[in-house]
Amino acid sequence: MLCEAGDLAAVRCHFADKYEPGLEGVLPLAREATDGVSDYWTAVLPMPSSRLRYFFELTDTAGETRFFNEHGFLERRPARKHHAGHFFYPYDLPIDRFAVPPWIAGTTFYLVFPDRFANGDQMNDPPWKRPWGEAPTVKSFFGGDLPGIRQNLGWLSDLGVGGLYLTPVFAAPSNHKYDPSDYERVDPGFGTNEDLAALVRDAHSRDIRVLLDGVFNHSGDRWFAFRDVREKGEASKYRDWFFRIESFPVDFDTVNYETFANRARSHPKLNTANPELREYLVGIGEKWIREADIDGWRLDVANEVDHRFWRAFRDRVKAAKSDAFIVGEAWHDAIRWLDGAQFDSVMHYPWRDAVLDYVRRDITPSHFAGRTAGIRHMYDISATPGLMHLLGSHDTARVRTELGGSADRARLAAVLLLTATGAPLVYYGDEVGMEGGDDPDSRRCMEWDPKKQDQRILATHRALIRARRERTWLSWGAFEDVVVDDDRQVYAYRRSSTGPLAPADAPRDEMYVAVNTGDHPSDVCLPDGDRVDLLTGKRASGGITVGARDAAVLVPST
C-alpha cells in the first residue's frame, strides 16, 4: 500500500475467501520504505484458498482509525458479505502468474558489441577495417566477430558471468547492425550461421546462456520487403508491412515514410499489426532458438511496438524454449510490458540514473535511498529477480566517464550494481575501467592489455559476480536500509535470503554493503557478528571503517 509519508502509524489487512466465511484472517503490514513523499507498506498475504477478498484498516499518527476498500474510506468496518466493496483477487490461476525463468537467479549478464570485442577471424574482415584501438567514428569497422567472442569465452567464465547478450549479429550494412537487411543470416563480417551455433554451444558448455538482440520495430532500407516497396511502389505486396508511408514512390530525400527516431531513412518503421509481417517476425524469434539454441531475446525499441505483437512473440518463443528470457529495451516505467504476457524483464535505466546521480554526489544518501525505494516498487514483485540493472550500455556514455573519469567512483557504482536485486548487466570493458563518451565513443575496442586495465575494478567485478553465482538469493532477497548518513556521505544496506520471494527451503544468509562516497574515511556501525569483506578479505566484527570513495561487502565468516 502506498500512502503519504508519515501519515499512518499502522496498517492491517483483513482478508478472507470470497465464499467460505471460515477462511479469513488479519495481517499487519510493515512500513518497508519511504521516498520522502510516499511510504510503502507491505506484507505477504497467505492465500486461504484460490480466491481472495480483502480490505485495509488504517490508523493514523493521531490514533484515529478508518477502513479502506473499493468504496473509499469508511468509519465502520465493512460487512463480511462478498459484495460489500472489498478488493478482490478473483482466482489464482497458475498460468497468469508472473514467473521469471529459474536460471536467472544468480546470473550476471555481459553485453558485447561484436565489432569491438575481439577479432577471431581476419578472413572475414572488411577491407576498410580500422586499426584496433583507434578512436571510433559512426562508420568505423574494426573486425570484431563471433569467432573472436568464442575464443574469449574464458574471459567471461573467469569473471563468473552466466549470460552473454550480443547486440545485433544479423546481416546489415552498418557496424551496429540495427538496420537489418537479412534477419535469417549472420552478417558475413561476423561469421556464419554455424559460427553463431558454435558460439552458443561453447557458451553452454561453460554454463553461459546467450541472448540475441531483436530489431523488430524497424528494418533496414536494404531488407527485401522494403526494397520491393521502393521498386514497385503501391503495387508492392509488402507495402502494408511498413508503417505510414505518406506517398509513393518512397523517397530517400524527403523520407516520406515513418522511421525509427527522427526520419532515420535507413530505419523504416515496421507495421507489426500486419498479420503476415507479424507471422514472419515471430517466426524469426522462434527460428534462432531452434537453429542456434539461443536462450532468449533482448528487444530493441520495445516500447514502440504494439502489445499484441509482443504477446504473439512471447507465445511463440516460449513454445520453442519454455525458459527463454525476454528483455525489452525501456528507458522509463515499463509496467505496461511487465504484465506476465509480454516481457520477462526490461533494462532498468531508471535505477541506473539514480545510481549515477548518487555516486557523483548530485544527490544525498537519503535522497538516493528514497528514490531507489520507489524504483524497487515500480513493478510486480515477481518481476524483481529478472530486472536487468545496468550502469551503461552501447547507447550511453560509459560509467567511468559519466563519473568524471574516477576509477574509485566507477568501482563504487559496480558494488551497487553487483549487490542489487535482479540480473545485473555489465557492458564489455566496464570491468576493466574503460572510458568513453556518448555513442560512438562508448563503443571503443575492448582493452585486452593487462597493463592498461584497471586491476582493482576488475578484481571487484570478479569477486562480486562470483558471489552472486554462489548466493543466487541476491536476485530476489530482501533489501533493507541500515545506515543513511548525509553528513558523512555514507549509505549501508542489508541483503538477506528472506522476503516474499524466498522459497521455504532457502538457506539463511545475509550480506551487508557499506558505501562511502565522501572524501574521508568513515566508521559504519553494523549489528554484531563475525564477517569477512569480499573486496579485501579482511575480517570484521560489528562495525567497519570504510575508506574515502570506497566500499565494503560483508558476509558471515565461516
ZAMARGU-4260 file (C-alpha; in steps of 0.2 Angstrom, whole numbers, plus 5000, padded with zeros to 4 digits):
<rodrens>
0) 5000/5000/5000 | 5006/5017/4995 | 5002/5032/5007 | 5008/5050/5011 | 5024/5049/5020
5) 5022/5050/5039 | 5003/5049/5038 | 5000/5032/5045 | 5006/5023/5061 | 4999/5006/5057
10) 4991/4996/5043 | 4982/4980/5044 | 4974/4969/5030 | 4958/4959/5033 | 4957/4945/5021
15) 4946/4930/5018 | 4940/4918/5005 | 4927/4925/4993 | 4913/4912/4998 | 4919/4902/5013
20) 4916/4913/5029 | 4928/4902/5040 | 4943/4906/5029 | 4949/4923/5035 | 4962/4932/5044
25) 4971/4949/5049 | 4989/4953/5044 | 4999/4968/5049 | 5009/4977/5036 | 5026/4984/5039
30) 5032/5001/5033 | 5046/4994/5021 | 5052/5010/5014 | 5049/5029/5011 | 5054/5040/4997
35) 5050/5056/5007 | 5034/5058/4998 | 5026/5041/5000 | 5028/5027/5012 | 5027/5009/5006
40) 5018/4997/5017 | 5020/4979/5013 | 5015/4961/5018 | 5014/4944/5010 | 4996/4938/5012
45) 4993/4920/5014 | 4980/4913/5002 | 4966/4904/5012 | 4961/4897/4995 | 4962/4901/4977
50) 4951/4916/4980 | 4954/4932/4990 | 4944/4947/4996 | 4952/4960/5007 | 4951/4977/5014
55) 4963/4988/5025 | 4962/4995/5042 | 4972/5011/5044 | 4977/5020/5060 | 4985/5037/5058
60) 4998/5046/5069 | 4984/5054/5079 | 4977/5037/5084 | 4961/5038/5073 | 4956/5023/5063
65) 4947/5021/5046 | 4944/5007/5034 | 4948/5007/5016 | 4940/4997/5002 | 4934/5000/4984
70) 4921/5012/4991 | 4934/5023/4999 | 4937/5027/5017 | 4924/5021/5029 | 4922/5024/5048
75) 4915/5007/5051 | 4922/4990/5047 | 4914/4984/5030 | 4902/4969/5031 | 4908/4952/5028
80) 4897/4948/5013 | 4907/4946/4997 | 4899/4961/4988 | 4902/4974/5001 | 4915/4984/4992
85) 4930/4973/4996 | 4945/4972/4985 | 4946/4956/4975 | 4959/4944/4968 | 4945/4933/4960
90) 4955/4917/4956 | 4974/4912/4957 | 4977/4904/4940 | 4995/4897/4938 | 4995/4902/4920
95) 4993/4920/4925 | 5007/4921/4937 | 5022/4931/4933 | 5037/4920/4933 | 5055/4923/4928
100) 5065/4908/4921 | 5073/4900/4936 | 5091/4901/4929 | 5090/4920/4930 | 5093/4919/4949
105) 5112/4922/4952 | 5115/4926/4934 | 5125/4941/4929 | 5124/4946/4910 | 5139/4953/4900
110) 5135/4964/4885 | 5145/4963/4869 | 5146/4975/4854 | 5153/4961/4842 | 5163/4973/4831
115) 5173/4979/4846 | 5176/4964/4857 | 5189/4953/4848 | 5194/4949/4830 | 5195/4930/4829
120) 5195/4928/4810 | 5204/4940/4799 | 5197/4932/4784 | 5180/4940/4786 | 5187/4957/4789
125) 5181/4971/4778 | 5195/4980/4768 | 5190/4996/4776 | 5194/4990/4794 | 5202/5002/4805
130) 5217/4998/4817 | 5211/4990/4834 | 5210/5003/4847 | 5209/5018/4836 | 5195/5031/4841
135) 5179/5025/4834 | 5168/5035/4822 | 5150/5032/4817 | 5156/5022/4802 | 5171/5013/4809
140) 5173/4994/4807 | 5187/4985/4817 | 5184/4967/4813 | 5177/4960/4829 | 5167/4944/4826
145) 5158/4929/4833 | 5174/4918/4832 | 5183/4932/4842 | 5169/4931/4856 | 5170/4912/4856
150) 5189/4912/4858 | 5187/4923/4873 | 5173/4914/4882 | 5186/4910/4895 | 5187/4929/4900
155) 5168/4928/4904 | 5170/4912/4913 | 5184/4919/4924 | 5173/4934/4928 | 5159/4922/4933
160) 5145/4929/4921 | 5131/4917/4917 | 5123/4927/4902 | 5130/4934/4886 | 5120/4947/4877
165) 5125/4951/4860 | 5120/4967/4850 | 5113/4963/4833 | 5123/4950/4823 | 5112/4948/4808
170) 5117/4955/4790 | 5117/4974/4789 | 5127/4987/4781 | 5131/4997/4797 | 5144/4992/4811
175) 5130/4992/4824 | 5118/4981/4814 | 5102/4990/4820 | 5097/4992/4801 | 5095/4973/4797
180) 5095/4968/4779 | 5093/4950/4782 | 5085/4943/4798 | 5089/4925/4793 | 5108/4926/4791
185) 5123/4931/4802 | 5132/4946/4795 | 5147/4940/4784 | 5158/4951/4794 | 5154/4942/4810
190) 5155/4925/4803 | 5142/4912/4798 | 5126/4904/4805 | 5136/4890/4810 | 5148/4902/4819
195) 5134/4908/4829 | 5128/4890/4833 | 5146/4885/4838 | 5147/4901/4850 | 5131/4896/4858
200) 5137/4878/4861 | 5153/4883/4868 | 5145/4896/4879 | 5133/4882/4886 | 5147/4871/4890
205) 5153/4885/4901 | 5136/4887/4909 | 5133/4904/4900 | 5117/4907/4891 | 5116/4918/4876
210) 5103/4932/4871 | 5102/4940/4854 | 5096/4957/4850 | 5079/4958/4841 | 5076/4973/4830
215) 5058/4972/4826 | 5052/4990/4827 | 5060/4994/4811 | 5071/4985/4797 | 5085/4992/4787
220) 5082/5000/4770 | 5090/4985/4761 | 5079/4972/4768 | 5070/4963/4754 | 5052/4969/4758
225) 5057/4987/4759 | 5067/4985/4743 | 5052/4978/4735 | 5042/4993/4740 | 5055/5005/4733
230) 5055/4996/4717 | 5036/4993/4715 | 5028/5007/4725 | 5010/5005/4729 | 5009/4989/4719
235) 5021/4980/4731 | 5013/4966/4741 | 5024/4972/4756 | 5018/4990/4756 | 5007/4987/4772
240) 5022/4979/4781 | 5028/4997/4784 | 5020/5010/4795 | 5013/5025/4787 | 5020/5028/4770
245) 5014/5045/4766 | 5015/5044/4747 | 5023/5034/4733 | 5036/5032/4727 | 5046/5030/4743
250) 5059/5045/4743 | 5075/5044/4752 | 5077/5063/4751 | 5061/5068/4758 | 5059/5052/4769
255) 5041/5051/4766 | 5038/5036/4777 | 5039/5033/4795 | 5056/5028/4803 | 5064/5025/4819
260) 5068/5041/4828 | 5068/5057/4818 | 5067/5052/4799 | 5082/5040/4800 | 5080/5035/4782
265) 5089/5018/4784 | 5077/5013/4798 | 5059/5011/4790 | 5047/5008/4804 | 5038/4991/4803
270) 5019/4989/4804 | 5019/4975/4816 | 5000/4975/4816 | 5000/4967/4799 | 4996/4948/4801
275) 5009/4942/4788 | 5023/4953/4795 | 5019/4948/4812 | 5020/4929/4807 | 5036/4932/4799
280) 5044/4941/4813 | 5038/4930/4827 | 5045/4916/4816 | 5062/4924/4817 | 5061/4924/4836
285) 5057/4905/4835 | 5070/4901/4821 | 5086/4906/4831 | 5080/4896/4846 | 5078/4880/4836
290) 5093/4883/4824 | 5106/4890/4836 | 5099/4886/4853 | 5099/4903/4859 | 5092/4907/4876
295) 5081/4922/4873 | 5080/4939/4866 | 5083/4957/4870 | 5071/4968/4861 | 5076/4984/4853
300) 5064/5000/4854 | 5052/4988/4863 | 5041/5002/4869 | 5037/5007/4851 | 5030/4991/4846
305) 5012/4986/4849 | 5007/4975/4863 | 4998/4962/4853 | 5014/4959/4843 | 5024/4956/4859
310) 5011/4944/4866 | 5012/4934/4850 | 5031/4934/4850 | 5031/4928/4868 | 5019/4914/4865
315) 5030/4908/4850 | 5047/4910/4859 | 5041/4901/4875 | 5034/4887/4865 | 5051/4884/4857
320) 5060/4886/4874 | 5050/4887/4889 | 5064/4895/4899 | 5069/4908/4886 | 5072/4925/4893
325) 5064/4940/4885 | 5070/4958/4889 | 5063/4974/4882 | 5073/4990/4880 | 5064/5003/4890
330) 5071/5019/4897 | 5056/5023/4909 | 5042/5015/4919 | 5038/4999/4909 | 5024/4992/4919
335) 5013/4990/4904 | 5025/4977/4897 | 5028/4968/4913 | 5011/4960/4914 | 5017/4942/4913
340) 5011/4941/4895 | 5025/4950/4886 | 5042/4953/4893 | 5051/4944/4907 | 5062/4959/4911
345) 5067/4977/4905 | 5083/4986/4905 | 5082/4996/4921 | 5088/5013/4916 | 5078/5022/4930
350) 5089/5013/4943 | 5105/5017/4933 | 5101/5036/4933 | 5098/5035/4952 | 5115/5027/4955
355) 5125/5039/4944 | 5117/5054/4952 | 5121/5046/4969 | 5139/5041/4966 | 5144/5058/4958
360) 5136/5066/4973 | 5122/5075/4964 | 5110/5068/4977 | 5112/5064/4995 | 5112/5046/5003
365) 5094/5050/5010 | 5088/5056/4993 | 5096/5040/4985 | 5088/5028/4997 | 5071/5036/4994
370) 5072/5036/4976 | 5078/5018/4975 | 5064/5013/4987 | 5052/5020/4974 | 5061/5011/4960
375) 5060/4994/4969 | 5041/4996/4970 | 5039/5000/4952 | 5034/4983/4946 | 5025/4967/4952
380) 5037/4960/4965 | 5038/4943/4955 | 5047/4953/4941 | 5061/4958/4954 | 5073/4943/4950
385) 5074/4947/4932 | 5075/4966/4931 | 5091/4970/4921 | 5100/4983/4931 | 5114/4991/4922
390) 5127/5006/4923 | 5129/5008/4905 | 5127/5001/4888 | 5131/5004/4869 | 5118/5018/4870
395) 5125/5028/4884 | 5142/5035/4889 | 5152/5023/4899 | 5150/5023/4918 | 5168/5029/4922
400) 5166/5044/4910 | 5149/5048/4917 | 5158/5049/4934 | 5171/5061/4929 | 5184/5048/4925
405) 5186/5042/4943 | 5191/5024/4945 | 5186/5025/4963 | 5168/5030/4959 | 5166/5018/4945
410) 5171/5004/4957 | 5158/5011/4969 | 5144/5010/4956 | 5150/4992/4952 | 5147/4987/4970
415) 5130/4994/4970 | 5126/4985/4953 | 5133/4968/4959 | 5124/4968/4976 | 5107/4974/4969
420) 5092/4963/4966 | 5088/4957/4949 | 5100/4952/4935 | 5115/4964/4933 | 5122/4968/4916
425) 5140/4973/4914 | 5145/4982/4897 | 5161/4974/4890 | 5176/4984/4896 | 5167/4992/4911
430) 5175/4978/4921 | 5192/4985/4917 | 5188/5003/4919 | 5187/5008/4901 | 5181/5026/4897
435) 5170/5033/4883 | 5158/5047/4880 | 5141/5046/4870 | 5140/5034/4855 | 5151/5031/4845
440) 5164/5034/4859 | 5156/5022/4871 | 5159/5008/4858 | 5178/5008/4859 | 5188/4992/4856
445) 5190/4981/4870 | 5206/4984/4880 | 5215/4967/4881 | 5232/4974/4888 | 5233/4970/4907
450) 5244/4985/4909 | 5230/4996/4903 | 5216/4988/4913 | 5211/4994/4930 | 5215/4979/4940
455) 5206/4985/4956 | 5190/4987/4946 | 5192/4970/4938 | 5195/4962/4955 | 5179/4969/4962
460) 5169/4963/4947 | 5176/4946/4949 | 5173/4945/4967 | 5155/4951/4967 | 5150/4942/4951
465) 5156/4925/4958 | 5147/4930/4975 | 5131/4931/4965 | 5133/4914/4957 | 5136/4907/4975
470) 5122/4917/4983 | 5108/4916/4970 | 5096/4924/4983 | 5104/4941/4979 | 5092/4941/4964
475) 5076/4940/4974 | 5081/4943/4993 | 5076/4956/5005 | 5083/4974/5004 | 5084/4984/5020
480) 5092/5001/5023 | 5104/5001/5038 | 5113/5017/5038 | 5108/5033/5028 | 5120/5047/5034
485) 5120/5063/5023 | 5133/5072/5034 | 5146/5058/5031 | 5140/5053/5014 | 5138/5035/5020
490) 5125/5023/5014 | 5123/5005/5020 | 5111/4991/5017 | 5107/4973/5021 | 5103/4960/5009
495) 5096/4944/5015 | 5089/4927/5009 | 5072/4931/5017 | 5057/4941/5009 | 5041/4937/5000
500) 5050/4928/4986 | 5060/4917/4997 | 5057/4898/4995 | 5053/4888/5010 | 5070/4879/5009
505) 5081/4895/5006 | 5097/4894/5017 | 5098/4908/5030 | 5111/4920/5023 | 5114/4939/5023
510) 5126/4952/5016 | 5130/4970/5022 | 5135/4983/5010 | 5143/5000/5015 | 5147/5013/5003
515) 5156/5029/5007 | 5155/5042/4993 | 5163/5055/5004 | 5181/5061/5004 | 5186/5055/5021
520) 5186/5038/5030 | 5170/5034/5040 | 5166/5022/5053 | 5150/5012/5049 | 5141/5004/5064
525) 5133/4987/5060 | 5124/4974/5070 | 5136/4962/5080 | 5143/4947/5070 | 5159/4940/5063
530) 5160/4944/5045 | 5173/4945/5030 | 5174/4958/5017 | 5173/4951/5000 | 5183/4965/4992
535) 5198/4964/5004 | 5197/4948/5013 | 5198/4957/5030 | 5188/4951/5044 | 5176/4962/5054
540) 5166/4961/5070 | 5151/4973/5071 | 5156/4989/5063 | 5169/4993/5050 | 5179/5008/5044
545) 5176/5012/5026 | 5189/5022/5017 | 5185/5038/5006 | 5177/5034/4990 | 5177/5015/4995
550) 5165/5001/5000 | 5164/4985/5010 | 5154/4970/5006 | 5152/4959/5021 | 5146/4941/5023
555) 5146/4930/5038 | 5163/4922/5041 | 5164/4903/5040
</rodrens>
